[in-house]
């Protein structure tokens, strides 16, 4: 189900009436995102989101970008214990040691990949067939065969915090799938 908000644009109900959430829905969510660095950032932020609401991450994203040096995998891969301590002390981000260490470890894996390899790998799991547009949030899956396969492939390479639910959220946000609900202005 969609809802009309103050500006009379019908949106997916999850966007609610928070201005930042509406901006994210309208300008980012479901739009194709390419590039190793951009997808590394998306993977990292989705990993930090695990167990939390996306709005929490969205509000903290500017600080995440600052302290993780723009999510440049080459730079993040070099983070050491002093950086981990610095990040754990920063209230502007999610202070979870396992997620911070996973982001650094994942950066090292991306750094070792050929240019464009992460993008090609992740997009290789985008479903070829487009199904019927979901009519309500209950029609939107949390996990798909594609997100399970992406998760498995990434874990096989050593990536962490890339479970199938997290990867489906990434697929939605990066436009690999389009789950804008029927009636949403973005579904047009």
Backbone as CSV, one residue per row, in Angstrom:
resi,resn,N_x,N_y,N_z,CA_x,CA_y,CA_z,C_x,C_y,C_z
1,UNK,0.843,-1.176,0.000,0.000,0.000,0.000,0.887,1.238,0.000
2,UNK,0.458,2.254,-0.703,1.185,3.515,-0.709,0.408,4.527,0.110
3,UNK,1.036,5.625,0.388,0.358,6.681,1.128,0.685,8.018,0.503
4,UNK,-0.242,8.917,0.516,0.012,10.274,0.034,0.480,11.112,1.198
5,UNK,1.512,11.879,0.965,2.072,12.715,2.026,1.799,14.182,1.725
6,UNK,2.408,15.050,2.485,2.149,16.490,2.406,2.252,17.034,0.981
7,UNK,3.130,16.511,0.183,3.296,17.025,-1.175,2.417,16.294,-2.181
8,UNK,1.526,15.448,-1.701,0.554,14.711,-2.522,1.177,13.695,-3.475
9,UNK,2.442,13.346,-3.274,3.047,12.282,-4.070,2.807,10.950,-3.364
10,UNK,2.212,9.993,-4.057,2.037,8.677,-3.431,3.368,7.937,-3.389
11,UNK,3.725,7.452,-2.210,5.002,6.771,-2.016,4.782,5.433,-1.338
12,UNK,5.796,4.586,-1.421,5.808,3.355,-0.649,5.645,3.734,0.826
13,UNK,4.824,2.985,1.533,4.474,3.343,2.910,5.685,3.452,3.824
14,UNK,6.745,2.676,3.569,7.904,2.698,4.470,8.582,4.062,4.502
15,UNK,8.376,4.887,3.489,9.012,6.207,3.459,8.435,7.130,4.532
16,UNK,7.223,6.841,4.987,6.620,7.610,6.069,6.602,9.099,5.799
17,UNK,6.725,9.895,6.852,6.693,11.344,6.666,7.977,12.026,7.117
18,UNK,9.032,11.231,7.353,10.333,11.799,7.677,10.950,12.361,6.388
19,UNK,11.327,13.646,6.393,11.861,14.260,5.158,13.082,13.524,4.589
20,UNK,13.985,13.047,5.444,15.177,12.359,4.946,14.806,11.011,4.326
21,UNK,13.875,10.321,4.958,13.417,9.044,4.405,12.724,9.256,3.063
22,UNK,11.898,10.292,2.960,11.219,10.574,1.688,12.246,10.921,0.608
23,UNK,13.258,11.748,0.961,14.293,12.090,-0.017,15.018,10.841,-0.491
24,UNK,15.365,9.976,0.462,16.053,8.732,0.117,15.181,7.888,-0.809
25,UNK,13.915,7.729,-0.467,12.978,6.971,-1.310,12.892,7.570,-2.705
26,UNK,12.747,8.880,-2.776,12.521,9.556,-4.050,13.757,9.630,-4.932
27,UNK,14.943,9.769,-4.315,16.145,10.050,-5.095,17.137,8.909,-5.189
28,UNK,17.091,7.951,-4.278,18.132,6.921,-4.260,17.605,5.487,-4.365
29,UNK,16.670,5.132,-3.497,16.271,3.738,-3.340,15.696,3.186,-4.647
30,UNK,16.285,2.113,-5.114,15.806,1.469,-6.329,16.417,1.998,-7.608
31,UNK,17.288,2.977,-7.509,17.963,3.482,-8.718,19.263,2.721,-8.904
32,UNK,19.550,2.303,-10.132,20.771,1.522,-10.361,22.028,2.250,-9.885
33,UNK,22.792,1.538,-9.078,24.033,2.060,-8.507,25.177,1.184,-8.997
34,UNK,26.177,1.805,-9.575,27.336,1.072,-10.082,28.617,1.666,-9.517
35,UNK,29.672,0.878,-9.597,30.994,1.301,-9.162,31.407,0.541,-7.914
36,UNK,32.648,0.088,-7.913,33.156,-0.692,-6.784,33.068,0.089,-5.469
37,UNK,33.484,1.334,-5.496,33.489,2.138,-4.271,32.059,2.365,-3.762
38,UNK,31.150,2.712,-4.658,29.759,2.951,-4.274,29.115,1.683,-3.725
39,UNK,29.393,0.557,-4.347,28.810,-0.699,-3.872,29.488,-1.183,-2.593
40,UNK,30.767,-0.880,-2.419,31.428,-1.194,-1.151,30.786,-0.382,-0.030
41,UNK,30.540,0.897,-0.275,29.854,1.716,0.730,28.480,1.135,1.046
42,UNK,27.719,0.797,0.013,26.374,0.258,0.216,26.443,-1.043,1.010
43,UNK,27.379,-1.925,0.665,27.554,-3.183,1.388,27.883,-2.911,2.853
44,UNK,28.768,-1.969,3.079,29.191,-1.643,4.440,28.034,-1.094,5.261
45,UNK,27.318,-0.140,4.700,26.208,0.467,5.431,25.078,-0.528,5.665
46,UNK,24.809,-1.379,4.702,23.783,-2.415,4.909,24.227,-3.366,6.015
47,UNK,25.513,-3.660,6.081,26.028,-4.501,7.157,25.882,-3.836,8.511
48,UNK,26.158,-2.539,8.577,25.978,-1.809,9.833,24.501,-1.755,10.220
49,UNK,23.620,-1.763,9.236,22.191,-1.673,9.499,21.639,-2.948,10.131
50,UNK,22.273,-4.081,9.920,21.749,-5.362,10.429,21.346,-5.226,11.896
51,UNK,20.076,-5.488,12.170,19.548,-5.407,13.517,19.051,-4.022,13.907
52,UNK,19.204,-3.053,13.020,18.778,-1.673,13.293,17.828,-1.221,12.186
53,UNK,17.261,-0.042,12.351,16.420,0.504,11.287,17.293,1.263,10.291
54,UNK,16.867,1.286,9.039,17.646,1.961,7.999,17.723,3.460,8.267
55,UNK,16.691,4.055,8.837,16.726,5.493,9.090,17.872,5.842,10.041
56,UNK,18.197,4.948,10.966,19.329,5.171,11.867,20.612,5.310,11.056
57,UNK,20.815,4.412,10.114,22.019,4.438,9.276,21.992,5.657,8.357
58,UNK,20.842,5.932,7.790,20.717,7.066,6.878,21.091,8.368,7.567
59,UNK,20.646,8.542,8.797,20.966,9.759,9.541,22.444,9.825,9.921
60,UNK,23.075,8.676,10.091,24.489,8.625,10.460,25.408,8.537,9.229
61,UNK,24.842,8.396,8.048,25.647,8.184,6.842,26.694,9.264,6.594
62,UNK,26.387,10.550,6.777,27.451,11.547,6.563,28.668,11.309,7.465
63,UNK,28.429,10.959,8.697,29.554,10.698,9.606,30.271,9.412,9.213
64,UNK,29.517,8.375,8.842,30.147,7.148,8.356,31.081,7.468,7.197
65,UNK,30.609,8.257,6.253,31.432,8.606,5.090,32.694,9.353,5.501
66,UNK,32.563,10.207,6.479,33.712,10.968,6.945,34.735,10.064,7.617
67,UNK,34.304,9.270,8.594,35.259,8.475,9.373,35.793,7.276,8.604
68,UNK,35.057,6.809,7.596,35.547,5.717,6.752,36.149,6.260,5.450
69,UNK,36.554,7.523,5.472,37.305,8.170,4.387,36.654,7.954,3.017
70,UNK,35.347,8.230,2.971,34.639,8.112,1.707,34.462,6.676,1.239
71,UNK,34.669,5.732,2.129,34.589,4.304,1.811,35.513,3.921,0.655
72,UNK,36.663,4.554,0.616,37.684,4.159,-0.360,38.284,2.848,0.150
73,UNK,38.060,1.735,-0.554,38.541,0.449,-0.057,40.047,0.402,0.169
74,UNK,40.810,1.090,-0.651,42.265,1.093,-0.507,42.663,1.737,0.821
75,UNK,41.988,2.809,1.178,42.286,3.516,2.426,41.768,2.724,3.622
76,UNK,40.517,2.271,3.551,39.907,1.553,4.677,40.649,0.253,4.961
77,UNK,41.152,-0.399,3.936,41.881,-1.666,4.118,43.123,-1.491,4.984
78,UNK,43.641,-0.276,5.050,44.842,0.002,5.842,44.540,0.379,7.291
79,UNK,43.269,0.476,7.660,42.915,0.824,9.040,43.480,-0.221,9.985
80,UNK,44.006,0.253,11.109,44.569,-0.637,12.126,43.865,-0.469,13.463
81,UNK,44.521,-0.931,14.504,43.928,-0.901,15.843,43.612,0.511,16.320
82,UNK,44.456,1.479,15.997,44.176,2.863,16.392,42.899,3.368,15.717
83,UNK,42.718,2.985,14.463,41.502,3.384,13.746,40.272,2.699,14.343
84,UNK,40.413,1.438,14.694,39.292,0.723,15.308,38.915,1.401,16.622
85,UNK,39.900,1.750,17.425,39.639,2.448,18.690,38.953,3.793,18.431
86,UNK,39.425,4.507,17.420,38.834,5.809,17.057,37.376,5.624,16.658
87,UNK,37.091,4.613,15.862,35.728,4.364,15.397,34.823,3.915,16.535
88,UNK,35.345,3.089,17.431,34.548,2.626,18.570,34.196,3.763,19.523
89,UNK,34.972,4.830,19.502,34.726,5.977,20.376,33.836,7.033,19.723
90,UNK,33.484,6.843,18.460,32.736,7.858,17.705,31.230,7.612,17.810
91,UNK,30.544,8.445,18.573,29.093,8.299,18.760,28.303,8.625,17.498
92,UNK,28.965,9.161,16.488,28.283,9.516,15.245,28.025,8.343,14.328
93,UNK,28.558,7.168,14.674,28.344,5.963,13.864,27.821,4.856,14.773
94,UNK,27.586,3.709,14.190,27.231,2.524,14.964,28.538,1.935,15.472
95,UNK,28.677,1.869,16.780,29.937,1.431,17.390,29.852,-0.053,17.728
96,UNK,30.081,-0.861,16.709,30.034,-2.306,16.851,31.357,-2.851,16.309
97,UNK,32.169,-3.403,17.193,33.500,-3.872,16.805,33.439,-4.865,15.645
98,UNK,32.535,-5.833,15.717,32.470,-6.857,14.669,32.152,-6.231,13.311
99,UNK,31.252,-5.263,13.291,30.883,-4.615,12.026,32.016,-3.725,11.518
100,UNK,32.699,-3.048,12.418,33.842,-2.213,12.023,34.951,-3.089,11.449
101,UNK,35.278,-4.162,12.142,36.330,-5.067,11.656,35.931,-5.730,10.343
102,UNK,34.649,-6.062,10.189,34.189,-6.644,8.927,34.342,-5.644,7.787
103,UNK,34.030,-4.387,8.033,34.167,-3.358,6.994,35.622,-3.223,6.558
104,UNK,36.531,-3.245,7.515,37.959,-3.152,7.192,38.414,-4.396,6.427
105,UNK,37.993,-5.569,6.902,38.344,-6.808,6.204,37.752,-6.868,4.805
106,UNK,36.496,-6.430,4.665,35.862,-6.412,3.344,36.578,-5.441,2.412
107,UNK,37.046,-4.321,2.961,37.794,-3.358,2.141,39.057,-4.001,1.581
108,UNK,39.721,-4.799,2.413,40.943,-5.482,1.943,40.619,-6.440,0.806
109,UNK,39.481,-7.105,0.880,39.078,-8.016,-0.194,38.771,-7.253,-1.478
110,UNK,38.091,-6.122,-1.344,37.774,-5.300,-2.522,39.056,-4.744,-3.130
111,UNK,39.989,-4.331,-2.282,41.264,-3.783,-2.759,41.999,-4.786,-3.644
112,UNK,41.862,-6.058,-3.335,42.558,-7.101,-4.100,41.845,-7.475,-5.401
113,UNK,40.631,-7.000,-5.575,39.871,-7.313,-6.788,40.288,-6.382,-7.926
114,UNK,40.089,-6.845,-9.135,40.342,-6.000,-10.305,39.316,-4.879,-10.340
115,UNK,39.687,-3.776,-10.959,38.772,-2.647,-11.093,37.488,-3.109,-11.785
116,UNK,36.352,-2.829,-11.162,35.065,-3.218,-11.737,34.600,-4.607,-11.361
117,UNK,35.453,-5.373,-10.706,35.110,-6.763,-10.386,33.984,-6.866,-9.361
118,UNK,34.011,-6.036,-8.322,32.940,-6.090,-7.329,31.611,-5.717,-7.970
119,UNK,31.604,-4.666,-8.767,30.393,-4.245,-9.472,29.857,-5.390,-10.334
120,UNK,30.715,-5.980,-11.136,30.286,-7.069,-12.025,29.783,-8.263,-11.228
121,UNK,30.481,-8.598,-10.159,30.066,-9.736,-9.331,28.691,-9.487,-8.741
122,UNK,28.503,-8.343,-8.107,27.220,-8.079,-7.454,26.082,-7.980,-8.461
123,UNK,26.302,-7.291,-9.556,25.248,-7.139,-10.553,24.945,-8.446,-11.283
124,UNK,25.862,-9.405,-11.234,25.588,-10.689,-11.884,24.435,-11.431,-11.215
125,UNK,24.070,-11.013,-10.006,22.975,-11.657,-9.284,21.644,-10.926,-9.442
126,UNK,21.642,-9.814,-10.165,20.382,-9.106,-10.407,19.482,-10.003,-11.245
127,UNK,18.235,-10.188,-10.816,17.346,-11.066,-11.577,17.090,-10.521,-12.978
128,UNK,17.092,-11.415,-13.942,16.873,-11.021,-15.336,15.402,-10.707,-15.585
129,UNK,14.528,-11.484,-15.002,13.100,-11.313,-15.230,12.513,-10.360,-14.197
130,UNK,11.647,-9.494,-14.672,10.946,-8.581,-13.786,9.563,-9.155,-13.551
131,UNK,9.251,-9.406,-12.296,7.937,-9.949,-11.964,6.912,-8.846,-11.831
132,UNK,5.762,-9.221,-11.342,4.696,-8.249,-11.120,5.131,-7.283,-10.018
133,UNK,4.769,-6.039,-10.165,5.095,-5.041,-9.157,4.348,-5.380,-7.876
134,UNK,5.029,-5.299,-6.723,4.349,-5.605,-5.462,3.220,-4.611,-5.187
135,UNK,2.122,-5.139,-4.664,0.965,-4.299,-4.338,1.017,-3.805,-2.898
136,UNK,1.699,-4.563,-2.033,1.826,-4.179,-0.631,3.167,-4.681,-0.123
137,UNK,3.553,-4.213,1.050,4.833,-4.631,1.620,4.850,-6.132,1.881
138,UNK,3.706,-6.741,2.106,3.673,-8.192,2.319,4.026,-8.960,1.052
139,UNK,3.988,-8.296,-0.096,4.386,-8.920,-1.364,5.887,-8.818,-1.618
140,UNK,6.595,-8.074,-0.782,8.034,-7.864,-0.961,8.783,-8.893,-0.114
141,UNK,9.615,-9.713,-0.753,10.343,-10.726,0.022,11.472,-10.118,0.838
142,UNK,11.902,-10.841,1.846,13.068,-10.435,2.628,14.324,-11.080,2.065
143,UNK,14.157,-12.216,1.409,15.249,-13.004,0.850,14.759,-13.596,-0.469
144,UNK,15.655,-13.686,-1.441,15.340,-14.351,-2.712,16.453,-15.330,-3.039
145,UNK,16.219,-16.155,-4.023,17.261,-17.084,-4.464,18.501,-16.307,-4.908
146,UNK,18.286,-15.149,-5.540,19.407,-14.334,-5.997,20.198,-13.753,-4.832
147,UNK,19.503,-13.287,-3.799,20.234,-12.717,-2.659,20.952,-13.813,-1.886
148,UNK,20.380,-15.006,-1.846,21.070,-16.132,-1.212,22.327,-16.492,-1.992
149,UNK,22.224,-16.495,-3.319,23.386,-16.816,-4.152,24.468,-15.736,-4.031
150,UNK,24.058,-14.454,-3.998,25.026,-13.366,-3.832,25.732,-13.501,-2.490
151,UNK,24.971,-13.734,-1.445,25.535,-13.894,-0.108,26.545,-15.034,-0.076
152,UNK,26.170,-16.154,-0.647,27.047,-17.331,-0.668,28.342,-17.035,-1.414
153,UNK,28.234,-16.376,-2.568,29.422,-16.056,-3.368,30.348,-15.085,-2.627
154,UNK,29.763,-14.094,-1.977,30.571,-13.128,-1.231,31.222,-13.776,-0.014
155,UNK,30.460,-14.593,0.714,31.029,-15.277,1.888,32.149,-16.225,1.469
156,UNK,31.988,-16.873,0.333,33.033,-17.785,-0.169,34.340,-17.025,-0.410
157,UNK,34.235,-15.750,-0.773,35.419,-14.914,-0.989,35.954,-14.322,0.315
158,UNK,35.219,-14.522,1.425,35.670,-14.046,2.718,34.948,-12.825,3.260
159,UNK,33.966,-12.294,2.521,33.226,-11.124,2.980,32.370,-11.486,4.193
160,UNK,32.197,-10.507,5.092,31.392,-10.701,6.297,30.260,-9.678,6.357
161,UNK,29.236,-9.994,7.123,28.018,-9.194,7.247,27.359,-9.012,5.883
162,UNK,27.275,-10.115,5.154,26.671,-10.127,3.823,25.640,-11.257,3.728
163,UNK,24.829,-11.405,4.767,23.801,-12.440,4.766,22.764,-12.191,3.687
164,UNK,21.945,-13.200,3.386,20.981,-13.076,2.292,19.936,-11.977,2.489
165,UNK,19.511,-11.723,3.719,18.558,-10.636,3.952,19.233,-9.290,3.729
166,UNK,20.446,-9.150,4.230,21.213,-7.925,4.038,21.483,-7.695,2.555
167,UNK,21.796,-8.760,1.828,22.069,-8.614,0.401,20.807,-8.295,-0.387
168,UNK,19.649,-8.787,0.064,18.426,-8.391,-0.641,18.136,-6.913,-0.416
169,UNK,18.373,-6.431,0.797,18.215,-4.993,1.060,19.158,-4.186,0.168
170,UNK,20.378,-4.666,-0.012,21.324,-4.005,-0.913,20.801,-4.035,-2.346
171,UNK,20.284,-5.182,-2.769,19.765,-5.293,-4.135,18.631,-4.297,-4.369
172,UNK,17.780,-4.107,-3.367,16.697,-3.130,-3.480,17.256,-1.712,-3.545
173,UNK,18.121,-1.380,-2.621,18.610,-0.002,-2.544,19.503,0.353,-3.724
174,UNK,20.219,-0.616,-4.262,21.119,-0.372,-5.395,20.434,-0.563,-6.745
175,UNK,19.128,-0.786,-6.744,18.386,-0.866,-7.993,18.554,-2.156,-8.767
176,UNK,19.102,-3.188,-8.138,19.198,-4.485,-8.805,17.826,-5.127,-8.931
177,UNK,16.942,-4.751,-8.028,15.524,-5.093,-8.105,14.757,-3.796,-7.848
178,UNK,13.536,-3.731,-8.338,12.708,-2.539,-8.137,11.458,-2.964,-7.380
179,UNK,11.458,-2.703,-6.086,10.328,-3.080,-5.244,9.451,-1.894,-4.862
180,UNK,9.478,-0.823,-5.659,8.521,0.259,-5.416,7.125,-0.312,-5.632
181,UNK,6.256,-0.031,-4.701,4.910,-0.600,-4.731,4.059,-0.006,-5.853
182,UNK,3.113,-0.808,-6.309,2.140,-0.343,-7.285,1.467,0.906,-6.730
183,UNK,1.401,1.939,-7.523,0.794,3.195,-7.089,1.807,4.225,-6.615
184,UNK,3.018,3.799,-6.305,4.063,4.735,-5.904,4.482,5.543,-7.144
185,UNK,4.722,6.835,-6.938,5.099,7.655,-8.091,6.400,7.179,-8.712
186,UNK,7.294,6.554,-7.948,8.555,6.042,-8.490,8.355,4.761,-9.304
187,UNK,7.206,4.126,-9.139,6.940,2.892,-9.885,6.489,3.186,-11.307
188,UNK,6.194,4.435,-11.575,5.686,4.800,-12.904,6.767,4.661,-13.964
